[in-house]
């Protein structure tokens, strides 16, 4: 019967994968397979290995259940067993090599950890595999080998370099290089038409009025807000459709954003395109950024590589420093960049996997021009998984901390250029030097601190980094309150260190301390909280310019004082020591040795 055949193939595949790759590649427990066989209401046509995957608990089994993979596992099992018959130790069945003969065996042997078998004496699973079916399976295996002949594999190091290049030049971190963009918009007198004639005469140059300053800061704050919203959307989108589709959509939005930035002009009534374009660059680049982080699943130890990749997000802010070069106009720059991002989207289409990576490996098969339908993971399973994770206090603590600190960074990122210009006074050269060069170079230099953060995470856990993040944010706000350009040099460094801690935590804490299959959904949860806090910027920015005449003292105190409360809840943070280098290596080594001994004993 189709159901029995499916169970047999699943059992053979489980055994083959166990012997070849270890327990992490197991697809389902024997109890799951027996439960599937009891579904009598499903038509026989739906009991193929592919359709049967829809009956599993969503979010629990990560690997696919395709006929092809089952066939390959079956043949691999034949290769591994040279002594004739195949014995399925997990199900308690013995399938004779003569074909069609089955011998039910009592399943009271101890089984490897992770395979749950109901200990019922009267329950037996009988499988029938004829010689004709075996030949059919071998034919399928030959066809599968022919398909794989033209598929290229790249090492995880090469894929990491591709991801790093992508994050550096096309991620949402581009919008963090706002200083040169701000200066260019001021030079072009964008939104100066909002100022009265009297305000223009009094200003005599630079930013002419509060209304213009509000619009200029809206460019960054709206872009940062859309970046958070994109985190929420692409987080779930990545879990549902996989990295290939996610990265294509993200880079498409980013390319459109670059073209909008090239053609937007407030003097022609299209100033909104500048804000929208900057937002699309941040939002689309975030989708590409999250998809690039899938490559980290290839690594066993992820602390250093995770913090390194997250630091490149900030380093991408260096790109907009090119706007300060002589002869480069905004229109030409963003047109060319839009074309380059489009080319990058095609390269990512060739290299990135269709489905999510769920286990470490040394090489990754790339699809090239092969078009594959992604394995759709139902959001229902993600919701069920999130329901359990939302009971954790450390998740809520991290979400509130991440949201509030992101609000501080969003406000400060738009306000710092204005603050530097005011501190420079009549010295326009100093204002330009601090805004266009020192600000993006020092603040986005997080790569210098990320290896240290990764080392601390891998060896001492997360509490140290959480405490450092809170303290650095408070120091950052305190330095902003000191009216001195030289002090702001120190502020730039502290700002960079605070960002390094926050964004390393954003990814490392989620990857290491929460289920891998909920990675994107958890990122979406963090982004939703950040987005909600970020809406306050539309109140804070006008409030600062109109009611406080551009003075940031009250607003910075309002943003900084609540951070003191986070110290009282630091105890809820988990150290996740079982994921650090020493503990994780010892644990997995011991587990492999134990499983090898158990497998040898059973065989």
TARAVEN-V672976 format. One line per field, one symbol per residue. ss: DSSP state (a for helix, b for strand, c for the rest). phi: phi as a letter, one per 20 degrees, with the letter a starting at -180 (. if undefined). burial: I if it has 24 or more other ideal C-beta (glycine too) atoms within 12 Angstrom, else O. A space follows every 50 residues. Layout:
# TARAVEN-V672976
ss->???
phi->???
burial->???
This chain:
# TARAVEN-V672976
ss->caaaaaaaaaaaaaaaaaaaacaaaccccaaaaaaaaccccccaaaacaa aaaaacccccccccccaaaaaaaaaaaaaacccccbbbccccbbbccccc cbbbccccccccccccccccccccccccccaaaaaaaaaaaaaaaaaaac cbbbbaaaaaaaaaaaaaaacaaaaacaaaaaaaaaaccccaaaccaaaa aaaccccccaaaaaaaaaaaaaaaaaaaaaaaaaaaaaaaacaaaaaaaa aaaaaaaaaaaaaccaaaccaaaaaaaaaaaaaaaaaaaaaaaaaaaacc ccaaaaaaaaaaaaaaaaaaaaaacccccaaaaaaaaaaaaaaaaaaaaa acccccccccccbbbbccccccccccccaaaaaaaaaaacccaaaaaaaa aaaaaaaaaaaaaaaaaaaaaaaacccaaaaaaaaaaaaaaaacccaaaa aaaaaaaaaaccaaaaaaaaaaaaaaaaaaccccaaaaaaaaaaaaaaaa aaaaaaaaaaaaaccaaaaaaaaaaaaaaaaaaaccaaaaaaaaaaaccc ccaaaaaaaaaaaaaaaaaaaaccccaaacaaaaaaaaaaaaaaaaaaaa aac
phi->.gfffffffffffgfffffecnffefebeffffffffeeefefffeefff ffffeeffnedeffcegfffffffffffffdeeofedeffdmccdfffnn dccfdfddffdffodedfecfeecddcccefffffffffffffffffffe eeddffffffffffffffdbeffgffefgffgfffffelfmfffefffff fffmqmfebfffffffffgfffffffffffgfffffgffednffffffff ffffffffffffdfbffendffffffffffffffffffffffffffffef ddgfffffffffgfffffgffffeffnedfffgfffffffffffffffff deffdfedbfaeccfdflefecefffefffffffffgfffeeffffffff fffffffffffffeeggfffffffmeeffffffffedfgffffeefffdf ffffffffdcnefffffffffffffgfffffeebffffffggffgffffg fffffgdffffedcgffdgffffffgffffffffffffefffgffeedln edffffffeeffffffffdffffeflffdfgfffffffffffffffffff fff
burial->OIIIIIIIIIIIIIIIIIIOIIIIIIIIIIIIIIIIIOOOOOOOOOIIIO OIIIIIOIIIIIIIIIIIIIIIIIIIIIOOOOOOOIIIIIIIIIIOOOOO OIOOOOIOOOIIOIIOIOOOOOOIIIIIIOOOIIOOIOOIIOOIOOOOOO OOOIOIOOIIOIIIIIIIIIIIIIIIIIIIIIIIIIOIIIIIOIIOOOOO OOOOOIIIIIIIIIIIIIIIIIIIIIIIIIIIIIIIIIIIIIIIIIIIII IIIIIIIIIIIIOIIIOOOOIOIIIIIIIIIIIIIIIIIIIIIIIIIIII IIIIIIIIIIIIIIIIIIIIIIIIOOOOOIIOIIOOIIOIIIOIIOIIIO IIIIIIIIIIOOOIIIIOOOOOOIIOIIIOIIOOIIOOIOOIOIIOIIII IIIIIIIIIIIIIIIIIIIIIIIIOOOOOOIIIIIIIIIIIIIIIIIOII OIIIIIIIOIIIIIIIIIIIIIIIIIIIIIIOOOIOOIIOIIIIIIIIII IIIIIIIIIIIIIIIIIIIIIIIIIIIIIIIOIIIIIOOIIOOIIOOOOI OIOOIIOOIIOIIOOIOOOIOOIIIIOOIIIOOIOOOOOOOOOOIOOIIO OOO
